[in-house]
């Protein structure tokens, strides 16, 4: 969760459905499963909400739902490293809220 009043009229936050042009990934390495997680031989779903700032940085990545909390940390750590071309509204870069589901499957 981001600090209260962090986003304001001077620094608005938009849901991804409300922007004219969505953010575009520049750096988006996937989460890396640790040997311990691989050894579990489990599947999991992790939902992360995060902000892509108007400079393209990821801010405040937060797990909002997870079927196995052991996968949460690697997911948030990966997302925190991502970089984007920011979303745009009326041709200007804006802060954008994103929710994404990560699927981990055991084969």
The 8 nearest C-alpha neighbors of each residue, nearest first, counted from 0:
[[1, 59, 2, 61, 60, 3, 49, 48],
 [0, 2, 59, 3, 5, 58, 4, 6],
 [3, 1, 5, 4, 0, 6, 59, 58],
 [2, 4, 5, 1, 6, 0, 7, 12],
 [3, 5, 6, 7, 2, 1, 8, 10],
 [6, 4, 2, 3, 7, 1, 10, 11],
 [5, 7, 10, 11, 4, 12, 8, 9],
 [6, 8, 10, 11, 9, 4, 5, 12],
 [7, 9, 11, 10, 6, 12, 4, 5],
 [8, 10, 7, 11, 6, 12, 5, 4],
 [9, 11, 7, 6, 8, 12, 94, 5],
 [12, 10, 7, 8, 6, 9, 94, 13],
 [11, 13, 94, 95, 6, 10, 14, 96],
 [14, 12, 95, 96, 17, 94, 15, 11],
 [13, 15, 96, 16, 17, 95, 97, 12],
 [14, 16, 17, 95, 18, 96, 97, 13],
 [15, 17, 14, 18, 13, 21, 19, 96],
 [18, 16, 14, 15, 13, 19, 88, 95],
 [19, 17, 88, 20, 15, 16, 87, 21],
 [18, 20, 88, 87, 21, 17, 89, 86],
 [19, 21, 87, 86, 18, 22, 88, 90],
 [22, 20, 86, 18, 23, 15, 87, 19],
 [21, 23, 86, 85, 84, 83, 24, 20],
 [22, 24, 84, 83, 21, 25, 85, 86],
 [25, 23, 83, 26, 27, 82, 84, 22],
 [24, 26, 83, 82, 27, 23, 84, 81],
 [27, 25, 82, 81, 24, 28, 83, 80],
 [26, 28, 81, 24, 29, 25, 82, 78],
 [27, 29, 26, 30, 77, 81, 80, 78],
 [30, 28, 77, 31, 27, 78, 74, 81],
 [29, 31, 77, 74, 73, 32, 28, 76],
 [32, 30, 29, 33, 73, 77, 74, 28],
 [31, 33, 36, 37, 30, 34, 73, 35],
 [32, 34, 36, 35, 37, 31, 73, 38],
 [33, 35, 37, 36, 38, 32, 39, 31],
 [36, 34, 38, 33, 37, 39, 32, 40],
 [37, 35, 39, 33, 38, 34, 32, 40],
 [36, 38, 34, 39, 35, 40, 33, 32],
 [37, 39, 35, 36, 40, 34, 41, 33],
 [40, 38, 36, 41, 37, 35, 34, 42],
 [41, 39, 38, 105, 37, 42, 36, 106],
 [42, 40, 39, 105, 43, 104, 37, 36],
 [41, 43, 104, 103, 105, 40, 44, 102],
 [42, 44, 103, 66, 67, 102, 45, 104],
 [43, 45, 102, 66, 101, 65, 103, 46],
 [44, 46, 65, 101, 100, 64, 47, 71],
 [47, 45, 100, 64, 99, 63, 62, 65],
 [48, 46, 62, 61, 99, 63, 98, 100],
 [49, 47, 98, 61, 97, 60, 99, 62],
 [50, 48, 60, 97, 59, 96, 58, 61],
 [49, 51, 96, 58, 95, 57, 52, 97],
 [52, 50, 57, 95, 56, 55, 94, 58],
 [53, 51, 94, 55, 54, 56, 50, 57],
 [52, 54, 93, 94, 92, 85, 55, 51],
 [53, 55, 52, 56, 85, 92, 84, 51],
 [56, 54, 83, 85, 52, 84, 53, 82],
 [57, 55, 52, 82, 51, 54, 58, 83],
 [58, 56, 51, 50, 79, 52, 81, 82],
 [59, 57, 50, 60, 49, 51, 56, 52],
 [58, 60, 49, 1, 61, 50, 0, 57],
 [61, 59, 49, 48, 58, 75, 79, 47],
 [62, 60, 48, 47, 63, 59, 49, 75],
 [61, 63, 47, 64, 46, 48, 71, 45],
 [62, 64, 47, 46, 61, 48, 65, 45],
 [65, 63, 46, 62, 45, 66, 47, 44],
 [66, 64, 45, 67, 44, 68, 46, 63],
 [65, 67, 44, 43, 45, 68, 64, 42],
 [68, 66, 65, 69, 43, 70, 44, 71],
 [67, 69, 71, 70, 65, 66, 72, 45],
 [68, 70, 67, 71, 72, 36, 73, 43],
 [71, 69, 68, 72, 73, 67, 74, 45],
 [70, 72, 68, 74, 69, 73, 75, 45],
 [71, 73, 75, 74, 70, 76, 69, 68],
 [74, 72, 76, 75, 30, 71, 70, 77],
 [73, 75, 71, 77, 72, 30, 76, 78],
 [74, 76, 78, 72, 77, 73, 79, 60],
 [77, 75, 73, 79, 74, 78, 72, 80],
 [78, 76, 30, 74, 75, 79, 80, 73],
 [77, 79, 75, 81, 80, 76, 74, 60],
 [78, 80, 76, 77, 81, 57, 75, 60],
 [81, 79, 78, 77, 82, 76, 57, 27],
 [80, 82, 27, 26, 78, 79, 57, 83],
 [83, 81, 26, 56, 25, 55, 24, 57],
 [84, 82, 24, 55, 25, 23, 85, 22],
 [83, 85, 23, 55, 22, 24, 25, 86],
 [86, 84, 55, 22, 53, 83, 92, 54],
 [85, 87, 22, 21, 20, 92, 93, 95],
 [88, 86, 92, 20, 91, 93, 90, 19],
 [87, 89, 19, 18, 90, 91, 93, 92],
 [88, 90, 91, 87, 19, 18, 92, 20],
 [89, 91, 88, 87, 92, 19, 20, 86],
 [92, 90, 87, 88, 89, 93, 86, 53],
 [93, 91, 87, 53, 86, 85, 88, 90],
 [94, 92, 53, 87, 86, 95, 91, 88],
 [95, 93, 52, 53, 12, 51, 13, 11],
 [94, 96, 13, 51, 50, 14, 12, 15],
 [97, 95, 50, 14, 15, 49, 13, 51],
 [98, 96, 49, 48, 15, 50, 95, 99],
 [99, 97, 48, 47, 49, 46, 96, 100],
 [100, 98, 47, 46, 48, 97, 101, 45],
 [99, 101, 46, 45, 47, 102, 44, 98],
 [102, 100, 45, 44, 46, 103, 99, 74],
 [103, 101, 44, 43, 104, 100, 45, 42],
 [102, 104, 43, 42, 44, 101, 105, 41],
 [105, 103, 42, 106, 102, 43, 41, 40],
 [104, 106, 42, 41, 40, 103, 37, 43],
 [105, 104, 40, 42, 41, 103, 37, 39]]
